[in-house]
Amino acid sequence: EQQEQEMPSSVAAGQQKRDEEQEAVAIKLQAIQRGRMVRKTLAEQQQQQQQQQQGEKDEAAAGAEEQQEQEMPSSVAAGQQKRDEEQEAVAIKLQAIQRGRMVRKTLAEQQQQQQQQQQGEKDEAAAGAEEQQEQEM
């Protein structure tokens, strides 16, 4: 009887130990999950702060740029306008050069086609004259 009483108590002790281990594992898993959730929340908050800071920086930069343009001395503005006009003149010149090249290329192709056509007509005329000579013979 004593062994029977000891056995159930040892089984109960083993069961209690497994229950304690399972509870410890469950607590650990819950802690891991809470940590993940906290890290995720913090990451989202940091991202929002960064976006907000970037937006503020962009607004500040746009405001500073606008203020610079307003405060720009007339001589600097005139210099900028002169550079812009020079760039536009250079762009127009380059466009004219390119258009000239395209026109010359097109004309050369047309002349080549005309020469080929004239040569073809001459060859046909020569072939026709040869046939006529052979027929006359």
Accessible surface in RSA format (square Angstrom, percent):
REM  Atomic radii and reference values for relative SASA: ProtOr
REM  Chains: A
REM  Algorithm: Lee & Richards
REM  Probe-radius: 1.40
REM  Slices: 20
REM RES _ NUM      All-atoms   Total-Side   Main-Chain    Non-polar    All polar
REM                ABS   REL    ABS   REL    ABS   REL    ABS   REL    ABS   REL
RES GLU A   1   166.45  95.6 128.93  97.5  37.53  89.3  48.83  94.4 117.62  96.0
RES GLN A   2   130.67  73.1 125.81  91.9   4.86  11.6  36.68  78.1  93.98  71.3
RES GLN A   3   147.86  82.7 144.28 105.4   3.58   8.5  48.24 102.7  99.62  75.6
RES GLU A   4   121.80  69.9 118.82  89.9   2.97   7.1  44.65  86.4  77.15  63.0
RES GLN A   5   126.40  70.7 114.84  83.9  11.56  27.5  42.35  90.1  84.05  63.7
RES GLU A   6   101.05  58.0  98.13  74.2   2.92   7.0  39.99  77.4  61.06  49.9
RES MET A   7   129.23  66.9 125.97  83.4   3.26   7.8  96.86  82.4  32.37  42.9
RES PRO A   8    79.13  57.7  70.59  64.4   8.53  31.0  76.03  62.8   3.10  19.3
RES SER A   9    66.94  56.6  56.64  75.6  10.30  23.7  47.67 101.5  19.27  27.0
RES SER A  10    67.19  56.8  53.48  71.4  13.71  31.6  47.24 100.6  19.96  28.0
RES VAL A  11    94.76  62.4  87.69  79.4   7.07  17.0  94.59  82.2   0.17   0.5
RES ALA A  12    58.41  53.7  49.21  75.9   9.20  20.9  55.12  77.6   3.29   8.7
RES ALA A  13    57.98  53.3  49.49  76.4   8.50  19.3  53.07  74.7   4.92  13.0
RES GLY A  14    24.77  30.5   0.00   N/A  24.77  30.5  23.53  64.6   1.24   2.8
RES GLN A  15    84.80  47.4  84.80  62.0   0.00   0.0  34.05  72.5  50.75  38.5
RES GLN A  16   109.21  61.1 106.28  77.7   2.93   7.0  29.58  63.0  79.62  60.4
RES LYS A  17   129.82  63.3 128.26  78.7   1.56   3.7  72.91  65.6  56.90  60.6
RES ARG A  18   124.32  52.2 123.38  62.9   0.95   2.3  55.31  75.6  69.02  41.8
RES ASP A  19    68.13  47.7  63.40  63.1   4.73  11.2  26.72  62.9  41.41  41.3
RES GLU A  20    98.95  56.8  92.62  70.1   6.33  15.1  40.44  78.2  58.51  47.8
RES GLU A  21    92.58  53.2  88.40  66.9   4.18  10.0  41.31  79.9  51.27  41.9
RES GLN A  22   122.35  68.4 116.38  85.1   5.97  14.2  40.81  86.9  81.54  61.8
RES GLU A  23   108.89  62.5 103.01  77.9   5.88  14.0  34.92  67.6  73.96  60.4
RES ALA A  24    58.63  53.9  48.84  75.4   9.79  22.3  53.68  75.6   4.95  13.1
RES VAL A  25    88.17  58.0  85.93  77.8   2.24   5.4  88.17  76.6   0.00   0.0
RES ALA A  26    44.61  41.0  40.86  63.1   3.75   8.5  44.22  62.3   0.39   1.0
RES ILE A  27    95.92  54.6  95.92  71.5   0.00   0.0  95.92  69.1   0.00   0.0
RES LYS A  28   131.30  64.1 128.64  78.9   2.66   6.3  76.26  68.6  55.04  58.6
RES LEU A  29   109.18  60.8 104.75  74.9   4.43  11.1 105.01  73.7   4.17  11.2
RES GLN A  30   101.45  56.7  97.07  70.9   4.38  10.4  31.32  66.7  70.14  53.2
RES ALA A  31    42.92  39.5  33.79  52.2   9.13  20.8  35.06  49.4   7.86  20.8
RES ILE A  32    70.52  40.1  63.69  47.4   6.83  16.5  70.33  50.6   0.19   0.5
RES GLN A  33    88.20  49.3  87.99  64.3   0.21   0.5  38.20  81.3  50.01  37.9
RES ARG A  34   136.44  57.3 135.24  68.9   1.20   2.9  68.29  93.3  68.15  41.3
RES GLY A  35    20.97  25.9   0.00   N/A  20.97  25.9  19.86  54.5   1.11   2.5
RES ARG A  36   142.53  59.8 137.43  70.1   5.09  12.1  38.05  52.0 104.48  63.3
RES MET A  37   111.16  57.6 108.45  71.8   2.72   6.5  93.92  79.9  17.24  22.8
RES VAL A  38    86.14  56.7  83.54  75.6   2.60   6.3  86.12  74.8   0.02   0.1
RES ARG A  39   143.02  60.0 137.95  70.3   5.07  12.1  70.30  96.1  72.72  44.1
RES LYS A  40   135.87  66.3 128.51  78.9   7.35  17.5  79.13  71.2  56.74  60.4
RES THR A  41    65.94  46.9  65.72  66.6   0.22   0.5  41.45  55.7  24.50  37.0
RES LEU A  42    90.52  50.4  90.45  64.7   0.07   0.2  90.45  63.5   0.07   0.2
RES ALA A  43    56.46  51.9  49.28  76.0   7.18  16.3  51.95  73.2   4.51  12.0
RES GLU A  44    84.13  48.3  82.50  62.4   1.64   3.9  32.17  62.2  51.96  42.4
RES GLN A  45    88.03  49.2  86.85  63.5   1.18   2.8  27.48  58.5  60.54  45.9
RES GLN A  46   109.05  61.0 107.99  78.9   1.06   2.5  25.71  54.7  83.34  63.2
RES GLN A  47   101.52  56.8  99.64  72.8   1.88   4.5  24.04  51.2  77.48  58.8
RES GLN A  48   119.90  67.0 115.55  84.4   4.35  10.4  36.33  77.3  83.56  63.4
RES GLN A  49   105.48  59.0 104.25  76.2   1.23   2.9  26.08  55.5  79.40  60.2
RES GLN A  50   117.63  65.8 112.78  82.4   4.85  11.5  34.50  73.4  83.14  63.1
RES GLN A  51   112.45  62.9 100.95  73.8  11.50  27.4  42.23  89.9  70.22  53.3
RES GLN A  52   116.01  64.9 104.48  76.4  11.53  27.4  36.53  77.8  79.47  60.3
RES GLN A  53   100.57  56.2  99.78  72.9   0.80   1.9  24.98  53.2  75.59  57.3
RES GLN A  54    93.96  52.5  93.08  68.0   0.87   2.1  38.42  81.8  55.54  42.1
RES GLY A  55    29.66  36.6   0.00   N/A  29.66  36.6  28.95  79.4   0.72   1.6
RES GLU A  56    96.30  55.3  90.85  68.7   5.46  13.0  39.52  76.4  56.78  46.4
RES LYS A  57   136.19  66.4 128.95  79.1   7.24  17.2  78.83  71.0  57.36  61.1
RES ASP A  58    78.20  54.8  71.37  71.0   6.84  16.2  27.89  65.6  50.32  50.2
RES GLU A  59   130.70  75.0 118.45  89.6  12.25  29.2  46.66  90.2  84.04  68.6
RES ALA A  60    67.23  61.8  50.24  77.5  16.99  38.6  62.48  88.0   4.75  12.6
RES ALA A  61    62.02  57.0  50.66  78.2  11.36  25.8  58.46  82.3   3.56   9.4
RES ALA A  62    62.14  57.1  51.61  79.6  10.53  23.9  58.10  81.8   4.04  10.7
RES GLY A  63    38.20  47.1   0.00   N/A  38.20  47.1  32.98  90.5   5.22  11.7
RES ALA A  64    55.14  50.7  48.89  75.5   6.25  14.2  52.74  74.3   2.40   6.4
RES GLU A  65   107.32  61.6 105.08  79.5   2.23   5.3  27.85  53.9  79.47  64.9
RES GLU A  66   103.35  59.3 100.23  75.8   3.12   7.4  29.10  56.3  74.24  60.6
RES GLN A  67    97.66  54.6  96.16  70.3   1.50   3.6  22.74  48.4  74.92  56.8
RES GLN A  68   125.36  70.1 121.08  88.5   4.29  10.2  35.26  75.1  90.10  68.3
RES GLU A  69   108.21  62.1  91.03  68.9  17.17  40.9  30.34  58.7  77.87  63.6
RES GLN A  70   135.24  75.6  99.84  73.0  35.40  84.3  43.17  91.9  92.07  69.8
RES GLU A  71   114.38  65.7  88.74  67.1  25.64  61.1  46.21  89.4  68.17  55.7
RES MET A  72    69.24  35.9  49.74  32.9  19.49  46.4  49.12  41.8  20.11  26.6
RES PRO A  73    78.94  57.5  68.12  62.1  10.82  39.3  78.94  65.2   0.00   0.0
RES SER A  74    96.91  81.9  82.91 110.7  14.00  32.3  52.94 112.7  43.98  61.6
RES SER A  75    84.45  71.4  68.33  91.2  16.12  37.1  54.95 117.0  29.49  41.3
RES VAL A  76    72.54  47.7  66.27  60.0   6.27  15.1  72.32  62.8   0.22   0.6
RES ALA A  77    44.10  40.5  38.66  59.7   5.44  12.4  40.14  56.5   3.96  10.5
RES ALA A  78    57.97  53.3  49.23  76.0   8.74  19.9  53.12  74.8   4.85  12.8
RES GLY A  79    24.49  30.2   0.00   N/A  24.49  30.2  23.22  63.7   1.27   2.8
RES GLN A  80    77.30  43.2  77.30  56.5   0.00   0.0  26.34  56.1  50.96  38.7
RES GLN A  81   108.50  60.7 105.67  77.2   2.82   6.7  29.30  62.4  79.20  60.1
RES LYS A  82   130.82  63.8 129.23  79.3   1.59   3.8  72.93  65.6  57.89  61.7
RES ARG A  83   123.17  51.7 122.51  62.4   0.67   1.6  57.77  79.0  65.40  39.6
RES ASP A  84    68.95  48.3  63.51  63.2   5.43  12.8  26.10  61.4  42.84  42.7
RES GLU A  85    98.96  56.8  92.58  70.0   6.38  15.2  40.66  78.6  58.30  47.6
RES GLU A  86    90.78  52.1  86.70  65.6   4.08   9.7  41.61  80.5  49.17  40.1
RES GLN A  87   124.98  69.9 117.91  86.2   7.07  16.8  41.28  87.9  83.70  63.5
RES GLU A  88   109.22  62.7 103.28  78.1   5.94  14.1  34.77  67.3  74.45  60.8
RES ALA A  89    59.03  54.3  49.29  76.1   9.74  22.1  54.01  76.1   5.02  13.3
RES VAL A  90    89.89  59.2  87.37  79.1   2.52   6.1  89.86  78.1   0.03   0.1
RES ALA A  91    43.01  39.5  39.08  60.3   3.93   8.9  42.65  60.1   0.36   0.9
RES ILE A  92    95.16  54.1  95.16  70.9   0.00   0.0  95.16  68.5   0.00   0.0
RES LYS A  93   131.51  64.2 129.02  79.2   2.48   5.9  75.41  67.9  56.10  59.8
RES LEU A  94   108.62  60.5 104.48  74.7   4.14  10.4 104.77  73.6   3.85  10.4
RES GLN A  95    99.35  55.6  94.87  69.3   4.49  10.7  31.32  66.7  68.03  51.6
RES ALA A  96    44.07  40.5  34.77  53.7   9.30  21.2  36.08  50.8   7.99  21.2
RES ILE A  97    70.99  40.4  63.64  47.4   7.35  17.7  70.86  51.0   0.13   0.3
RES GLN A  98    88.47  49.5  88.35  64.6   0.12   0.3  36.22  77.1  52.25  39.6
RES ARG A  99   134.72  56.6 133.71  68.2   1.00   2.4  66.33  90.7  68.38  41.4
RES GLY A 100    21.33  26.3   0.00   N/A  21.33  26.3  20.40  56.0   0.93   2.1
RES ARG A 101   140.46  59.0 134.92  68.8   5.54  13.2  37.59  51.4 102.86  62.3
RES MET A 102   112.05  58.0 108.79  72.0   3.26   7.8  94.81  80.6  17.25  22.8
RES VAL A 103    87.04  57.3  84.47  76.5   2.57   6.2  86.98  75.6   0.05   0.1
RES ARG A 104   144.82  60.8 139.95  71.3   4.87  11.6  70.91  96.9  73.90  44.8
RES LYS A 105   137.81  67.2 130.60  80.1   7.21  17.2  80.13  72.1  57.68  61.4
RES THR A 106    66.30  47.2  66.06  67.0   0.23   0.6  41.69  56.0  24.60  37.2
RES LEU A 107    91.68  51.1  91.59  65.5   0.09   0.2  91.59  64.3   0.09   0.2
RES ALA A 108    56.74  52.2  49.59  76.5   7.15  16.3  52.17  73.5   4.57  12.1
RES GLU A 109    84.60  48.6  82.99  62.8   1.61   3.8  32.70  63.2  51.90  42.4
RES GLN A 110    88.02  49.2  86.73  63.4   1.30   3.1  26.55  56.5  61.48  46.6
RES GLN A 111   107.88  60.3 106.84  78.1   1.03   2.5  25.22  53.7  82.65  62.7
RES GLN A 112   102.82  57.5 101.02  73.8   1.80   4.3  24.74  52.7  78.08  59.2
RES GLN A 113   118.32  66.2 114.20  83.5   4.12   9.8  35.21  74.9  83.11  63.0
RES GLN A 114   106.17  59.4 105.11  76.8   1.06   2.5  26.23  55.8  79.94  60.6
RES GLN A 115   119.59  66.9 114.59  83.7   5.00  11.9  36.51  77.7  83.08  63.0
RES GLN A 116   112.99  63.2 101.10  73.9  11.89  28.3  42.68  90.8  70.32  53.3
RES GLN A 117   116.45  65.1 105.23  76.9  11.21  26.7  36.16  77.0  80.29  60.9
RES GLN A 118   104.62  58.5 103.04  75.3   1.58   3.8  27.15  57.8  77.47  58.8
RES GLN A 119    96.37  53.9  95.29  69.6   1.08   2.6  38.48  81.9  57.89  43.9
RES GLY A 120    29.92  36.9   0.00   N/A  29.92  36.9  28.93  79.4   0.99   2.2
RES GLU A 121   100.02  57.4  93.72  70.9   6.30  15.0  40.35  78.1  59.66  48.7
RES LYS A 122   136.27  66.5 128.70  79.0   7.56  18.0  78.36  70.5  57.91  61.7
RES ASP A 123    79.34  55.6  72.89  72.5   6.46  15.3  28.62  67.4  50.72  50.6
RES GLU A 124   130.87  75.1 118.86  89.9  12.00  28.6  46.18  89.3  84.68  69.1
RES ALA A 125    68.08  62.6  50.70  78.2  17.38  39.5  62.44  87.9   5.63  14.9
RES ALA A 126    54.09  49.7  45.27  69.9   8.82  20.1  53.00  74.6   1.10   2.9
RES ALA A 127    51.27  47.1  45.78  70.6   5.49  12.5  49.87  70.2   1.40   3.7
RES GLY A 128    37.21  45.9   0.00   N/A  37.21  45.9  31.28  85.9   5.93  13.3
RES ALA A 129    50.50  46.4  44.55  68.8   5.95  13.5  48.21  67.9   2.30   6.1
RES GLU A 130   107.58  61.8 106.26  80.4   1.32   3.1  32.01  61.9  75.58  61.7
RES GLU A 131   104.67  60.1 103.47  78.3   1.20   2.9  32.64  63.1  72.03  58.8
RES GLN A 132   107.68  60.2 105.83  77.3   1.85   4.4  24.26  51.6  83.42  63.3
RES GLN A 133   114.33  63.9 112.79  82.4   1.54   3.7  31.36  66.8  82.97  62.9
RES GLU A 134   122.83  70.5 106.92  80.9  15.91  37.9  38.34  74.2  84.48  69.0
RES GLN A 135   147.02  82.2 112.73  82.4  34.28  81.6  45.90  97.7 101.12  76.7
RES GLU A 136   131.95  75.8  95.13  72.0  36.82  87.7  46.60  90.1  85.35  69.7
RES MET A 137   194.35 100.6 132.03  87.4  62.31 148.4 131.54 111.8  62.81  83.2
END  Absolute sums over single chains surface
CHAIN  1 A    13037.9      11915.0       1122.9       6754.4       6283.5
END  Absolute sums over all chains
TOTAL         13037.9      11915.0       1122.9       6754.4       6283.5
